[in-house]
Amino acid sequence: VEAGEDYWIDEEEMKKSLERKHAIKNRQSMEGEISQQKLRDEVVAPYKQNWIGYFSVFIVVLATIVTQFPELLNTPLIPIPDL
């Protein structure tokens, strides 16, 4: 294929070059997808292992129970007879 007046483009080389560029573009887009999945996993991970949050909620629930029902903390006096 003649392109211009003074240079020649080989069709096979042109096809190889286009295929190479297409393959590079596909590889780059695939790398983007992989990084998106990895990013999503890293963002979600702290919420899956949120034991500190569960512990905090447990403490708040206990504090609420103690403030609403203070009689639960009163221990009954059990008289022990002297022998």
PyMOL Python script that loads the backbone (N, CA, C, O; Angstrom):
from pymol import cmd

cmd.read_pdbstr("""\
ATOM      1  N   VAL A   1       0.861  -1.174   0.000  1.00  0.00           N
ATOM      2  CA  VAL A   1       0.000   0.000   0.000  1.00  0.00           C
ATOM      3  C   VAL A   1       0.895   1.220   0.000  1.00  0.00           C
ATOM      4  O   VAL A   1       1.778   1.356   0.847  1.00  0.00           O
ATOM      5  N   GLU A   2       0.670   2.080  -0.923  1.00  0.00           N
ATOM      6  CA  GLU A   2       1.446   3.313  -0.970  1.00  0.00           C
ATOM      7  C   GLU A   2       0.708   4.381  -0.190  1.00  0.00           C
ATOM      8  O   GLU A   2      -0.494   4.586  -0.357  1.00  0.00           O
ATOM      9  N   ALA A   3       1.459   5.054   0.665  1.00  0.00           N
ATOM     10  CA  ALA A   3       0.891   6.152   1.435  1.00  0.00           C
ATOM     11  C   ALA A   3       1.847   7.317   1.292  1.00  0.00           C
ATOM     12  O   ALA A   3       2.982   7.251   1.763  1.00  0.00           O
ATOM     13  N   GLY A   4       1.420   8.337   0.676  1.00  0.00           N
ATOM     14  CA  GLY A   4       2.299   9.464   0.411  1.00  0.00           C
ATOM     15  C   GLY A   4       3.125   9.198  -0.836  1.00  0.00           C
ATOM     16  O   GLY A   4       2.933   8.185  -1.508  1.00  0.00           O
ATOM     17  N   GLU A   5       4.015  10.076  -1.136  1.00  0.00           N
ATOM     18  CA  GLU A   5       4.787   9.926  -2.348  1.00  0.00           C
ATOM     19  C   GLU A   5       6.047   9.111  -2.156  1.00  0.00           C
ATOM     20  O   GLU A   5       6.499   8.448  -3.090  1.00  0.00           O
ATOM     21  N   ASP A   6       6.620   9.144  -0.977  1.00  0.00           N
ATOM     22  CA  ASP A   6       7.931   8.536  -0.883  1.00  0.00           C
ATOM     23  C   ASP A   6       8.074   7.515   0.260  1.00  0.00           C
ATOM     24  O   ASP A   6       9.192   7.241   0.695  1.00  0.00           O
ATOM     25  N   TYR A   7       6.948   6.945   0.755  1.00  0.00           N
ATOM     26  CA  TYR A   7       7.199   5.841   1.672  1.00  0.00           C
ATOM     27  C   TYR A   7       6.130   4.778   1.554  1.00  0.00           C
ATOM     28  O   TYR A   7       5.014   5.025   1.096  1.00  0.00           O
ATOM     29  N   TRP A   8       6.510   3.579   1.986  1.00  0.00           N
ATOM     30  CA  TRP A   8       5.743   2.373   1.741  1.00  0.00           C
ATOM     31  C   TRP A   8       5.349   1.756   3.078  1.00  0.00           C
ATOM     32  O   TRP A   8       6.178   1.652   3.982  1.00  0.00           O
ATOM     33  N   ILE A   9       4.068   1.339   3.211  1.00  0.00           N
ATOM     34  CA  ILE A   9       3.596   0.674   4.421  1.00  0.00           C
ATOM     35  C   ILE A   9       3.273  -0.763   4.047  1.00  0.00           C
ATOM     36  O   ILE A   9       2.451  -1.033   3.172  1.00  0.00           O
ATOM     37  N   ASP A  10       3.942  -1.669   4.734  1.00  0.00           N
ATOM     38  CA  ASP A  10       3.697  -3.083   4.499  1.00  0.00           C
ATOM     39  C   ASP A  10       2.406  -3.480   5.209  1.00  0.00           C
ATOM     40  O   ASP A  10       2.233  -3.178   6.390  1.00  0.00           O
ATOM     41  N   GLU A  11       1.500  -4.153   4.502  1.00  0.00           N
ATOM     42  CA  GLU A  11       0.198  -4.513   5.068  1.00  0.00           C
ATOM     43  C   GLU A  11       0.339  -5.467   6.253  1.00  0.00           C
ATOM     44  O   GLU A  11      -0.355  -5.315   7.258  1.00  0.00           O
ATOM     45  N   GLU A  12       1.231  -6.445   6.138  1.00  0.00           N
ATOM     46  CA  GLU A  12       1.404  -7.408   7.228  1.00  0.00           C
ATOM     47  C   GLU A  12       1.953  -6.720   8.476  1.00  0.00           C
ATOM     48  O   GLU A  12       1.495  -6.983   9.588  1.00  0.00           O
ATOM     49  N   GLU A  13       2.920  -5.853   8.290  1.00  0.00           N
ATOM     50  CA  GLU A  13       3.469  -5.113   9.425  1.00  0.00           C
ATOM     51  C   GLU A  13       2.402  -4.210  10.045  1.00  0.00           C
ATOM     52  O   GLU A  13       2.350  -4.049  11.264  1.00  0.00           O
ATOM     53  N   MET A  14       1.555  -3.625   9.200  1.00  0.00           N
ATOM     54  CA  MET A  14       0.491  -2.758   9.686  1.00  0.00           C
ATOM     55  C   MET A  14      -0.500  -3.561  10.528  1.00  0.00           C
ATOM     56  O   MET A  14      -0.924  -3.105  11.590  1.00  0.00           O
ATOM     57  N   LYS A  15      -0.877  -4.772  10.050  1.00  0.00           N
ATOM     58  CA  LYS A  15      -1.801  -5.619  10.795  1.00  0.00           C
ATOM     59  C   LYS A  15      -1.186  -6.036  12.136  1.00  0.00           C
ATOM     60  O   LYS A  15      -1.857  -5.996  13.167  1.00  0.00           O
ATOM     61  N   LYS A  16       0.089  -6.435  12.121  1.00  0.00           N
ATOM     62  CA  LYS A  16       0.765  -6.838  13.354  1.00  0.00           C
ATOM     63  C   LYS A  16       0.815  -5.677  14.353  1.00  0.00           C
ATOM     64  O   LYS A  16       0.597  -5.862  15.550  1.00  0.00           O
ATOM     65  N   SER A  17       1.101  -4.496  13.843  1.00  0.00           N
ATOM     66  CA  SER A  17       1.187  -3.316  14.699  1.00  0.00           C
ATOM     67  C   SER A  17      -0.177  -3.004  15.322  1.00  0.00           C
ATOM     68  O   SER A  17      -0.265  -2.705  16.513  1.00  0.00           O
ATOM     69  N   LEU A  18      -1.234  -3.075  14.516  1.00  0.00           N
ATOM     70  CA  LEU A  18      -2.579  -2.809  15.038  1.00  0.00           C
ATOM     71  C   LEU A  18      -2.999  -3.868  16.055  1.00  0.00           C
ATOM     72  O   LEU A  18      -3.599  -3.542  17.079  1.00  0.00           O
ATOM     73  N   GLU A  19      -2.684  -5.141  15.774  1.00  0.00           N
ATOM     74  CA  GLU A  19      -3.014  -6.210  16.721  1.00  0.00           C
ATOM     75  C   GLU A  19      -2.258  -6.024  18.032  1.00  0.00           C
ATOM     76  O   GLU A  19      -2.815  -6.243  19.107  1.00  0.00           O
ATOM     77  N   ARG A  20      -0.999  -5.625  17.948  1.00  0.00           N
ATOM     78  CA  ARG A  20      -0.194  -5.401  19.144  1.00  0.00           C
ATOM     79  C   ARG A  20      -0.789  -4.259  19.978  1.00  0.00           C
ATOM     80  O   ARG A  20      -0.901  -4.368  21.199  1.00  0.00           O
ATOM     81  N   LYS A  21      -1.166  -3.167  19.309  1.00  0.00           N
ATOM     82  CA  LYS A  21      -1.765  -2.042  20.016  1.00  0.00           C
ATOM     83  C   LYS A  21      -3.090  -2.443  20.666  1.00  0.00           C
ATOM     84  O   LYS A  21      -3.391  -2.042  21.791  1.00  0.00           O
ATOM     85  N   HIS A  22      -3.878  -3.244  19.936  1.00  0.00           N
ATOM     86  CA  HIS A  22      -5.162  -3.713  20.463  1.00  0.00           C
ATOM     87  C   HIS A  22      -4.940  -4.621  21.677  1.00  0.00           C
ATOM     88  O   HIS A  22      -5.662  -4.521  22.669  1.00  0.00           O
ATOM     89  N   ALA A  23      -3.945  -5.501  21.598  1.00  0.00           N
ATOM     90  CA  ALA A  23      -3.649  -6.394  22.726  1.00  0.00           C
ATOM     91  C   ALA A  23      -3.181  -5.596  23.946  1.00  0.00           C
ATOM     92  O   ALA A  23      -3.564  -5.907  25.074  1.00  0.00           O
ATOM     93  N   ILE A  24      -2.367  -4.582  23.727  1.00  0.00           N
ATOM     94  CA  ILE A  24      -1.896  -3.741  24.842  1.00  0.00           C
ATOM     95  C   ILE A  24      -3.070  -3.015  25.481  1.00  0.00           C
ATOM     96  O   ILE A  24      -3.143  -2.916  26.706  1.00  0.00           O
ATOM     97  N   LYS A  25      -3.989  -2.507  24.667  1.00  0.00           N
ATOM     98  CA  LYS A  25      -5.157  -1.807  25.199  1.00  0.00           C
ATOM     99  C   LYS A  25      -6.027  -2.763  26.018  1.00  0.00           C
ATOM    100  O   LYS A  25      -6.513  -2.396  27.089  1.00  0.00           O
ATOM    101  N   ASN A  26      -6.227  -3.995  25.517  1.00  0.00           N
ATOM    102  CA  ASN A  26      -7.021  -4.984  26.254  1.00  0.00           C
ATOM    103  C   ASN A  26      -6.355  -5.342  27.572  1.00  0.00           C
ATOM    104  O   ASN A  26      -7.031  -5.468  28.593  1.00  0.00           O
ATOM    105  N   ARG A  27      -5.045  -5.507  27.562  1.00  0.00           N
ATOM    106  CA  ARG A  27      -4.329  -5.864  28.786  1.00  0.00           C
ATOM    107  C   ARG A  27      -4.443  -4.737  29.814  1.00  0.00           C
ATOM    108  O   ARG A  27      -4.619  -5.001  31.004  1.00  0.00           O
ATOM    109  N   GLN A  28      -4.345  -3.501  29.369  1.00  0.00           N
ATOM    110  CA  GLN A  28      -4.453  -2.366  30.287  1.00  0.00           C
ATOM    111  C   GLN A  28      -5.858  -2.285  30.877  1.00  0.00           C
ATOM    112  O   GLN A  28      -6.015  -1.975  32.058  1.00  0.00           O
ATOM    113  N   SER A  29      -6.871  -2.556  30.075  1.00  0.00           N
ATOM    114  CA  SER A  29      -8.234  -2.503  30.608  1.00  0.00           C
ATOM    115  C   SER A  29      -8.481  -3.648  31.592  1.00  0.00           C
ATOM    116  O   SER A  29      -9.208  -3.476  32.571  1.00  0.00           O
ATOM    117  N   MET A  30      -7.885  -4.809  31.340  1.00  0.00           N
ATOM    118  CA  MET A  30      -8.031  -5.920  32.275  1.00  0.00           C
ATOM    119  C   MET A  30      -7.332  -5.617  33.593  1.00  0.00           C
ATOM    120  O   MET A  30      -7.844  -5.957  34.660  1.00  0.00           O
ATOM    121  N   GLU A  31      -6.173  -4.982  33.529  1.00  0.00           N
ATOM    122  CA  GLU A  31      -5.470  -4.618  34.751  1.00  0.00           C
ATOM    123  C   GLU A  31      -6.305  -3.640  35.560  1.00  0.00           C
ATOM    124  O   GLU A  31      -6.294  -3.690  36.790  1.00  0.00           O
ATOM    125  N   GLY A  32      -7.019  -2.764  34.900  1.00  0.00           N
ATOM    126  CA  GLY A  32      -7.900  -1.831  35.593  1.00  0.00           C
ATOM    127  C   GLY A  32      -9.008  -2.562  36.325  1.00  0.00           C
ATOM    128  O   GLY A  32      -9.342  -2.194  37.451  1.00  0.00           O
ATOM    129  N   GLU A  33      -9.593  -3.596  35.713  1.00  0.00           N
ATOM    130  CA  GLU A  33     -10.653  -4.362  36.347  1.00  0.00           C
ATOM    131  C   GLU A  33     -10.122  -5.102  37.567  1.00  0.00           C
ATOM    132  O   GLU A  33     -10.781  -5.147  38.606  1.00  0.00           O
ATOM    133  N   ILE A  34      -8.952  -5.673  37.445  1.00  0.00           N
ATOM    134  CA  ILE A  34      -8.380  -6.402  38.574  1.00  0.00           C
ATOM    135  C   ILE A  34      -8.132  -5.450  39.735  1.00  0.00           C
ATOM    136  O   ILE A  34      -8.408  -5.794  40.884  1.00  0.00           O
ATOM    137  N   SER A  35      -7.623  -4.276  39.455  1.00  0.00           N
ATOM    138  CA  SER A  35      -7.360  -3.335  40.536  1.00  0.00           C
ATOM    139  C   SER A  35      -8.666  -2.834  41.147  1.00  0.00           C
ATOM    140  O   SER A  35      -8.701  -2.543  42.343  1.00  0.00           O
ATOM    141  N   GLN A  36      -9.735  -2.724  40.366  1.00  0.00           N
ATOM    142  CA  GLN A  36     -11.028  -2.322  40.924  1.00  0.00           C
ATOM    143  C   GLN A  36     -11.528  -3.365  41.921  1.00  0.00           C
ATOM    144  O   GLN A  36     -12.025  -3.012  42.990  1.00  0.00           O
ATOM    145  N   GLN A  37     -11.400  -4.655  41.575  1.00  0.00           N
ATOM    146  CA  GLN A  37     -11.833  -5.722  42.481  1.00  0.00           C
ATOM    147  C   GLN A  37     -10.988  -5.720  43.747  1.00  0.00           C
ATOM    148  O   GLN A  37     -11.513  -5.868  44.850  1.00  0.00           O
ATOM    149  N   LYS A  38      -9.696  -5.555  43.588  1.00  0.00           N
ATOM    150  CA  LYS A  38      -8.811  -5.523  44.749  1.00  0.00           C
ATOM    151  C   LYS A  38      -9.136  -4.325  45.628  1.00  0.00           C
ATOM    152  O   LYS A  38      -9.152  -4.439  46.854  1.00  0.00           O
ATOM    153  N   LEU A  39      -9.393  -3.180  45.011  1.00  0.00           N
ATOM    154  CA  LEU A  39      -9.758  -1.992  45.769  1.00  0.00           C
ATOM    155  C   LEU A  39     -11.050  -2.214  46.541  1.00  0.00           C
ATOM    156  O   LEU A  39     -11.152  -1.825  47.705  1.00  0.00           O
ATOM    157  N   ARG A  40     -12.036  -2.833  45.907  1.00  0.00           N
ATOM    158  CA  ARG A  40     -13.314  -3.110  46.571  1.00  0.00           C
ATOM    159  C   ARG A  40     -13.102  -4.036  47.768  1.00  0.00           C
ATOM    160  O   ARG A  40     -13.676  -3.815  48.834  1.00  0.00           O
ATOM    161  N   ASP A  41     -12.275  -5.079  47.592  1.00  0.00           N
ATOM    162  CA  ASP A  41     -12.007  -6.004  48.692  1.00  0.00           C
ATOM    163  C   ASP A  41     -11.327  -5.294  49.856  1.00  0.00           C
ATOM    164  O   ASP A  41     -11.645  -5.559  51.016  1.00  0.00           O
ATOM    165  N   GLU A  42     -10.398  -4.399  49.556  1.00  0.00           N
ATOM    166  CA  GLU A  42      -9.695  -3.690  50.623  1.00  0.00           C
ATOM    167  C   GLU A  42     -10.602  -2.699  51.335  1.00  0.00           C
ATOM    168  O   GLU A  42     -10.436  -2.464  52.532  1.00  0.00           O
ATOM    169  N   VAL A  43     -11.553  -2.116  50.625  1.00  0.00           N
ATOM    170  CA  VAL A  43     -12.474  -1.167  51.254  1.00  0.00           C
ATOM    171  C   VAL A  43     -13.484  -1.897  52.134  1.00  0.00           C
ATOM    172  O   VAL A  43     -13.862  -1.390  53.190  1.00  0.00           O
ATOM    173  N   VAL A  44     -13.922  -3.077  51.713  1.00  0.00           N
ATOM    174  CA  VAL A  44     -14.948  -3.816  52.441  1.00  0.00           C
ATOM    175  C   VAL A  44     -14.366  -4.586  53.635  1.00  0.00           C
ATOM    176  O   VAL A  44     -15.090  -4.865  54.592  1.00  0.00           O
ATOM    177  N   ALA A  45     -13.099  -4.928  53.596  1.00  0.00           N
ATOM    178  CA  ALA A  45     -12.493  -5.769  54.632  1.00  0.00           C
ATOM    179  C   ALA A  45     -12.670  -5.241  56.054  1.00  0.00           C
ATOM    180  O   ALA A  45     -13.001  -6.039  56.931  1.00  0.00           O
ATOM    181  N   PRO A  46     -12.474  -3.960  56.343  1.00  0.00           N
ATOM    182  CA  PRO A  46     -12.644  -3.514  57.733  1.00  0.00           C
ATOM    183  C   PRO A  46     -14.067  -3.692  58.254  1.00  0.00           C
ATOM    184  O   PRO A  46     -14.268  -3.864  59.456  1.00  0.00           O
ATOM    185  N   TYR A  47     -15.054  -3.654  57.363  1.00  0.00           N
ATOM    186  CA  TYR A  47     -16.436  -3.797  57.808  1.00  0.00           C
ATOM    187  C   TYR A  47     -16.806  -5.257  58.033  1.00  0.00           C
ATOM    188  O   TYR A  47     -17.734  -5.548  58.788  1.00  0.00           O
ATOM    189  N   LYS A  48     -16.104  -6.165  57.398  1.00  0.00           N
ATOM    190  CA  LYS A  48     -16.358  -7.581  57.627  1.00  0.00           C
ATOM    191  C   LYS A  48     -15.781  -8.033  58.956  1.00  0.00           C
ATOM    192  O   LYS A  48     -16.344  -8.919  59.598  1.00  0.00           O
ATOM    193  N   GLN A  49     -14.675  -7.446  59.381  1.00  0.00           N
ATOM    194  CA  GLN A  49     -14.005  -7.827  60.622  1.00  0.00           C
ATOM    195  C   GLN A  49     -14.158  -6.702  61.638  1.00  0.00           C
ATOM    196  O   GLN A  49     -13.166  -6.182  62.150  1.00  0.00           O
ATOM    197  N   ASN A  50     -15.387  -6.334  61.925  1.00  0.00           N
ATOM    198  CA  ASN A  50     -15.648  -5.167  62.760  1.00  0.00           C
ATOM    199  C   ASN A  50     -15.910  -5.589  64.205  1.00  0.00           C
ATOM    200  O   ASN A  50     -16.942  -5.219  64.765  1.00  0.00           O
ATOM    201  N   TRP A  51     -15.018  -6.343  64.815  1.00  0.00           N
ATOM    202  CA  TRP A  51     -15.241  -6.811  66.177  1.00  0.00           C
ATOM    203  C   TRP A  51     -15.144  -5.666  67.173  1.00  0.00           C
ATOM    204  O   TRP A  51     -15.770  -5.728  68.231  1.00  0.00           O
ATOM    205  N   ILE A  52     -14.391  -4.638  66.874  1.00  0.00           N
ATOM    206  CA  ILE A  52     -14.308  -3.487  67.775  1.00  0.00           C
ATOM    207  C   ILE A  52     -15.667  -2.769  67.819  1.00  0.00           C
ATOM    208  O   ILE A  52     -16.100  -2.315  68.878  1.00  0.00           O
ATOM    209  N   GLY A  53     -16.314  -2.672  66.692  1.00  0.00           N
ATOM    210  CA  GLY A  53     -17.644  -2.058  66.644  1.00  0.00           C
ATOM    211  C   GLY A  53     -18.658  -2.857  67.428  1.00  0.00           C
ATOM    212  O   GLY A  53     -19.466  -2.285  68.160  1.00  0.00           O
ATOM    213  N   TYR A  54     -18.630  -4.191  67.286  1.00  0.00           N
ATOM    214  CA  TYR A  54     -19.550  -5.042  68.041  1.00  0.00           C
ATOM    215  C   TYR A  54     -19.293  -4.917  69.538  1.00  0.00           C
ATOM    216  O   TYR A  54     -20.238  -4.877  70.325  1.00  0.00           O
ATOM    217  N   PHE A  55     -18.029  -4.856  69.939  1.00  0.00           N
ATOM    218  CA  PHE A  55     -17.671  -4.715  71.351  1.00  0.00           C
ATOM    219  C   PHE A  55     -18.190  -3.374  71.888  1.00  0.00           C
ATOM    220  O   PHE A  55     -18.704  -3.308  73.004  1.00  0.00           O
ATOM    221  N   SER A  56     -18.055  -2.317  71.098  1.00  0.00           N
ATOM    222  CA  SER A  56     -18.533  -0.993  71.510  1.00  0.00           C
ATOM    223  C   SER A  56     -20.047  -0.996  71.683  1.00  0.00           C
ATOM    224  O   SER A  56     -20.556  -0.438  72.656  1.00  0.00           O
ATOM    225  N   VAL A  57     -20.762  -1.606  70.768  1.00  0.00           N
ATOM    226  CA  VAL A  57     -22.223  -1.687  70.878  1.00  0.00           C
ATOM    227  C   VAL A  57     -22.605  -2.483  72.121  1.00  0.00           C
ATOM    228  O   VAL A  57     -23.553  -2.120  72.818  1.00  0.00           O
ATOM    229  N   PHE A  58     -21.887  -3.551  72.404  1.00  0.00           N
ATOM    230  CA  PHE A  58     -22.157  -4.363  73.592  1.00  0.00           C
ATOM    231  C   PHE A  58     -21.991  -3.529  74.859  1.00  0.00           C
ATOM    232  O   PHE A  58     -22.819  -3.618  75.765  1.00  0.00           O
ATOM    233  N   ILE A  59     -20.943  -2.727  74.935  1.00  0.00           N
ATOM    234  CA  ILE A  59     -20.710  -1.872  76.105  1.00  0.00           C
ATOM    235  C   ILE A  59     -21.828  -0.835  76.238  1.00  0.00           C
ATOM    236  O   ILE A  59     -22.299  -0.580  77.346  1.00  0.00           O
ATOM    237  N   VAL A  60     -22.248  -0.245  75.146  1.00  0.00           N
ATOM    238  CA  VAL A  60     -23.335   0.747  75.190  1.00  0.00           C
ATOM    239  C   VAL A  60     -24.627   0.096  75.663  1.00  0.00           C
ATOM    240  O   VAL A  60     -25.364   0.691  76.450  1.00  0.00           O
ATOM    241  N   VAL A  61     -24.913  -1.117  75.195  1.00  0.00           N
ATOM    242  CA  VAL A  61     -26.125  -1.821  75.622  1.00  0.00           C
ATOM    243  C   VAL A  61     -26.052  -2.122  77.119  1.00  0.00           C
ATOM    244  O   VAL A  61     -27.036  -1.935  77.834  1.00  0.00           O
ATOM    245  N   LEU A  62     -24.907  -2.581  77.593  1.00  0.00           N
ATOM    246  CA  LEU A  62     -24.761  -2.839  79.034  1.00  0.00           C
ATOM    247  C   LEU A  62     -24.940  -1.553  79.842  1.00  0.00           C
ATOM    248  O   LEU A  62     -25.604  -1.574  80.879  1.00  0.00           O
ATOM    249  N   ALA A  63     -24.376  -0.460  79.402  1.00  0.00           N
ATOM    250  CA  ALA A  63     -24.518   0.811  80.109  1.00  0.00           C
ATOM    251  C   ALA A  63     -25.977   1.254  80.141  1.00  0.00           C
ATOM    252  O   ALA A  63     -26.452   1.768  81.154  1.00  0.00           O
ATOM    253  N   THR A  64     -26.680   1.057  79.042  1.00  0.00           N
ATOM    254  CA  THR A  64     -28.097   1.424  78.998  1.00  0.00           C
ATOM    255  C   THR A  64     -28.908   0.572  79.962  1.00  0.00           C
ATOM    256  O   THR A  64     -29.782   1.087  80.660  1.00  0.00           O
ATOM    257  N   ILE A  65     -28.629  -0.715  80.006  1.00  0.00           N
ATOM    258  CA  ILE A  65     -29.349  -1.604  80.930  1.00  0.00           C
ATOM    259  C   ILE A  65     -29.095  -1.188  82.370  1.00  0.00           C
ATOM    260  O   ILE A  65     -30.024  -1.155  83.176  1.00  0.00           O
ATOM    261  N   VAL A  66     -27.849  -0.871  82.703  1.00  0.00           N
ATOM    262  CA  VAL A  66     -27.517  -0.490  84.079  1.00  0.00           C
ATOM    263  C   VAL A  66     -28.190   0.833  84.453  1.00  0.00           C
ATOM    264  O   VAL A  66     -28.651   0.990  85.583  1.00  0.00           O
ATOM    265  N   THR A  67     -28.251   1.779  83.522  1.00  0.00           N
ATOM    266  CA  THR A  67     -28.886   3.060  83.858  1.00  0.00           C
ATOM    267  C   THR A  67     -30.395   2.948  83.932  1.00  0.00           C
ATOM    268  O   THR A  67     -31.019   3.662  84.717  1.00  0.00           O
ATOM    269  N   GLN A  68     -30.999   2.081  83.145  1.00  0.00           N
ATOM    270  CA  GLN A  68     -32.451   1.931  83.168  1.00  0.00           C
ATOM    271  C   GLN A  68     -32.926   1.055  84.331  1.00  0.00           C
ATOM    272  O   GLN A  68     -34.020   1.264  84.856  1.00  0.00           O
ATOM    273  N   PHE A  69     -32.118   0.087  84.730  1.00  0.00           N
ATOM    274  CA  PHE A  69     -32.492  -0.840  85.800  1.00  0.00           C
ATOM    275  C   PHE A  69     -31.386  -0.886  86.850  1.00  0.00           C
ATOM    276  O   PHE A  69     -30.649  -1.871  86.911  1.00  0.00           O
ATOM    277  N   PRO A  70     -31.250   0.147  87.675  1.00  0.00           N
ATOM    278  CA  PRO A  70     -30.155   0.165  88.668  1.00  0.00           C
ATOM    279  C   PRO A  70     -30.331  -0.889  89.761  1.00  0.00           C
ATOM    280  O   PRO A  70     -29.359  -1.257  90.421  1.00  0.00           O
ATOM    281  N   GLU A  71     -31.544  -1.376  89.960  1.00  0.00           N
ATOM    282  CA  GLU A  71     -31.760  -2.392  91.001  1.00  0.00           C
ATOM    283  C   GLU A  71     -31.072  -3.715  90.672  1.00  0.00           C
ATOM    284  O   GLU A  71     -30.923  -4.572  91.544  1.00  0.00           O
ATOM    285  N   LEU A  72     -30.657  -3.883  89.433  1.00  0.00           N
ATOM    286  CA  LEU A  72     -29.935  -5.108  89.074  1.00  0.00           C
ATOM    287  C   LEU A  72     -28.565  -5.168  89.742  1.00  0.00           C
ATOM    288  O   LEU A  72     -28.014  -6.250  89.941  1.00  0.00           O
ATOM    289  N   LEU A  73     -28.022  -4.009  90.084  1.00  0.00           N
ATOM    290  CA  LEU A  73     -26.704  -3.975  90.713  1.00  0.00           C
ATOM    291  C   LEU A  73     -26.772  -4.168  92.233  1.00  0.00           C
ATOM    292  O   LEU A  73     -25.751  -4.435  92.866  1.00  0.00           O
ATOM    293  N   ASN A  74     -27.964  -4.037  92.820  1.00  0.00           N
ATOM    294  CA  ASN A  74     -28.094  -4.222  94.264  1.00  0.00           C
ATOM    295  C   ASN A  74     -27.986  -5.707  94.597  1.00  0.00           C
ATOM    296  O   ASN A  74     -28.793  -6.519  94.144  1.00  0.00           O
ATOM    297  N   THR A  75     -27.014  -6.035  95.366  1.00  0.00           N
ATOM    298  CA  THR A  75     -26.850  -7.438  95.755  1.00  0.00           C
ATOM    299  C   THR A  75     -27.627  -7.691  97.027  1.00  0.00           C
ATOM    300  O   THR A  75     -27.576  -6.887  97.958  1.00  0.00           O
ATOM    301  N   PRO A  76     -28.343  -8.794  97.078  1.00  0.00           N
ATOM    302  CA  PRO A  76     -29.095  -9.088  98.292  1.00  0.00           C
ATOM    303  C   PRO A  76     -28.144  -9.527  99.416  1.00  0.00           C
ATOM    304  O   PRO A  76     -27.137 -10.193  99.178  1.00  0.00           O
ATOM    305  N   LEU A  77     -28.492  -9.139 100.626  1.00  0.00           N
ATOM    306  CA  LEU A  77     -27.686  -9.534 101.780  1.00  0.00           C
ATOM    307  C   LEU A  77     -28.180 -10.881 102.273  1.00  0.00           C
ATOM    308  O   LEU A  77     -29.339 -11.035 102.658  1.00  0.00           O
ATOM    309  N   ILE A  78     -27.295 -11.833 102.253  1.00  0.00           N
ATOM    310  CA  ILE A  78     -27.630 -13.167 102.734  1.00  0.00           C
ATOM    311  C   ILE A  78     -26.979 -13.327 104.109  1.00  0.00           C
ATOM    312  O   ILE A  78     -25.754 -13.342 104.227  1.00  0.00           O
ATOM    313  N   PRO A  79     -27.802 -13.446 105.134  1.00  0.00           N
ATOM    314  CA  PRO A  79     -27.217 -13.574 106.472  1.00  0.00           C
ATOM    315  C   PRO A  79     -26.586 -14.958 106.649  1.00  0.00           C
ATOM    316  O   PRO A  79     -27.221 -15.980 106.387  1.00  0.00           O
ATOM    317  N   ILE A  80     -25.361 -14.972 107.085  1.00  0.00           N
ATOM    318  CA  ILE A  80     -24.663 -16.241 107.340  1.00  0.00           C
ATOM    319  C   ILE A  80     -24.655 -16.436 108.856  1.00  0.00           C
ATOM    320  O   ILE A  80     -24.147 -15.590 109.592  1.00  0.00           O
ATOM    321  N   PRO A  81     -25.200 -17.516 109.305  1.00  0.00           N
ATOM    322  CA  PRO A  81     -25.256 -17.718 110.751  1.00  0.00           C
ATOM    323  C   PRO A  81     -23.873 -18.037 111.312  1.00  0.00           C
ATOM    324  O   PRO A  81     -23.051 -18.703 110.683  1.00  0.00           O
ATOM    325  N   ASP A  82     -23.656 -17.526 112.539  1.00  0.00           N
ATOM    326  CA  ASP A  82     -22.406 -17.853 113.204  1.00  0.00           C
ATOM    327  C   ASP A  82     -22.521 -19.231 113.833  1.00  0.00           C
ATOM    328  O   ASP A  82     -23.533 -19.538 114.464  1.00  0.00           O
ATOM    329  N   LEU A  83     -21.534 -20.042 113.678  1.00  0.00           N
ATOM    330  CA  LEU A  83     -21.592 -21.375 114.286  1.00  0.00           C
ATOM    331  C   LEU A  83     -20.699 -21.468 115.465  1.00  0.00           C
ATOM    332  O   LEU A  83     -20.623 -22.520 116.100  1.00  0.00           O
TER     333      LEU A  83
END
""", "prot")
cmd.dss("prot")
cmd.show_as("cartoon", "prot")
cmd.util.cbc("prot")
cmd.orient("prot")
